[in-house]
Amino acid sequence: MTTSLTHSDSVVVAASPEEVYDLVSDVTRTGEWSPVCAACWWDEGATGAVGDWFTGRNVTPERTWESRSQVVAADRGREFAWLVGGRLVRWGYLMEPVDGGTRLTETWEFLPAGQEFFAERYGEDAQRQIEQRTRAAHEGIPATLAAIKRIAEHA
């Protein structure tokens, strides 16, 4: 059950890689583009550097929950990424300069530690829970990218 589950998608945004980075790395704005994460806030003193932590409040029709995440990549104009729970799921954004702006790629990886955590937490229901999160990533990433593109291009 501990195979790596990954998904990514890309969009070209008519803005510089640095402008796109500044937008996506401001986790306090996540609620503007995420279909699930309604709000995020930094721990006191955090600046968005590697090692910093933030909390996200997620809302779906079934439930509302908060998760803590740690920044694992903060390379302005190139990559911003974080680990949910510090080890469970890796989300990130990659920026690449292209004609017309920036190719923004959102990445998602349900890590083996996350799958093991779900097995312990949900027991026989773990596979269904993992499939639900995987489906949410597959549906949410294109919606998120479209919203980020709209926001960045109308800034």
N, C-alpha and C positions, 0 to 999 in steps of 0.2 A: 504494500500500500504506500510505500514511500518513494514513488517515482516523482520526479520533478514535474510540476504542472506550470506551464508558462503560456503567456499570451502577450502580443504586442500589436500596435497599430500606429500608423503615422499620418500626419497631415502637414501640408506646407502652409506656413503662416507668413504673411507679408509684414515681417518685423525682424529686427536683428536677433541673432542668438542671445545676446546679452539682455535685450528687452524681454525676450520670451523667458529667459532664465529668471529675471527679476520678478516676472509675473508668477510663474509656477512655483518658485521657491518661497513665495510669501504665503505660507500655509494658512494665514488668517483669512485669505481670500478663497480658499478651497470650496466653500459653500456656494460660490458664484458659478462654478462649473461642474461640480460633482453631482451625479444623480443620487448618491447615497450619503456622502459625507456632508452634513448640513453646516458644520462649523468646526474650526480648529483654533487652538490657541497654544502659544509657546509656554514652556516652563519659564518661571521668572529668571531673567538674565540671559535667556537663549537668544541667539542672533541668526540662527539658521546654519551654523557651522557643523561640521562633522562631529558627532558625539552629542549634539543638543537633542533634547526631547520635546515632544509636543503631544497634546491630547486632541483627538478627533471625536466629534459626536456624530454617529451614523444613525440614519432614520430610514426604515423601510416600512411598507404597510404592516408587516408582521411584528416589528419590534424596533426599539431604540436602544442603542448601547454606545459606550465610550471605549476607545482603545488608545493605548499609549504607543508612540512610535519614536524611533531614534534615527536621526539623520546619519546616513552612511556614505553619501557622496554629495559634495557641495562645490562643484567646479564651474564657476560662473561662465555662462555661454556654452557649456558642454554637457553637464549632467547634474541632476538633483535627484536623490533617492533616499528612501527611508525603509526601515524594517519595523513592521507592526509587531508590537510586543518585544522588540529587540531581536527577534529570531524566527517569527512565524511566517510572515509574508513580506516579500520585497516588492515595493512599488517604486517606479522611477520615471524620470523624463530624460531623454537624450535630445540634444540640440545639434544640428548639423547645418552649416551654411550651404544654401543652394541658390540658384537663380531665382529671384523673386522673394527671397527672405530666408526662412529657416525651416528645415524638415524637423518637426517635433514628433518624437516617438515616445509613446507611453508604454511602459513595460510592467508586467505583473508576473510574479513567480510565487506559487504556493510551495514553500520550502518543506523539506522532509520533517523538520522540527515542528512545523505547523500541522502537518498531517498527523504526526504522532500525538500532538496536543489534542487535536480533534478526536482521535481514537480514544484517548483517555477521557475526554470531557463528554463525548456523545455516545460512546460505546457502539452498539449495533446501528445507530443512526448516523455514524460518522461519515460514511460514504455519501449518503444523501446530502448531508450538510456541506461536504466538500464540493459536491457537484453543484449545489446551489450557489456557493461562492464563486465557483469557476464560471458558471453561467452569468452571474452578475458582472464579473470582470469582462467577459466577452461582449456583453451588452453595454456596459458602462463606459468602456474605453473609447469607442467611437463617439458616443454622446459627449464625453468629457472633452475630447480633442476638438470637436465641432464648437463647443462653447468657448474653449480657450482661444481658438482661432477668431471667433466673433468678437470676443472681448479685446484681444490684442490688436486686432485690425481697426477697432473703433475707439481706441484709447485716445 
